[in-house]
């Protein structure tokens, strides 16, 4: 059953489109790992005077990278597993023996 599903997905290029979409999501999440802490740091720096005194933090907010990392790792794992399953193993082509031609004398 999985072999038929694999064959349909590979031959109709649905797998290629799906893998491309997953890879794009992985890249976006990877970028968000670095951009989220920088964004939060800039917001804290810009609006420091509006924050109450105990809420003022001077450190770099690395904890804002964790949601992006938590999304990136499973997406990359799913992408890699689908890539291996769909494209690293050659497809088994069904070969059928040609039907004997009744018009040819033996």
Residue pairs with C-beta under 8 A, 6 or more apart in sequence:
3 92
6 85
6 86
6 91
7 91
8 14
9 15
9 18
9 86
10 86
10 87
10 91
11 91
15 82
15 86
15 87
18 82
19 79
19 82
19 83
19 86
22 75
22 78
22 79
22 82
23 79
25 75
26 72
26 75
26 76
26 79
29 68
29 69
29 71
29 72
29 75
30 68
30 72
32 67
32 68
32 71
32 72
33 65
33 68
33 69
33 72
34 65
36 64
36 65
36 67
36 68
37 60
37 61
37 62
37 64
37 65
39 64
40 61
40 64
41 60
41 61
44 51
44 57
44 61
48 56
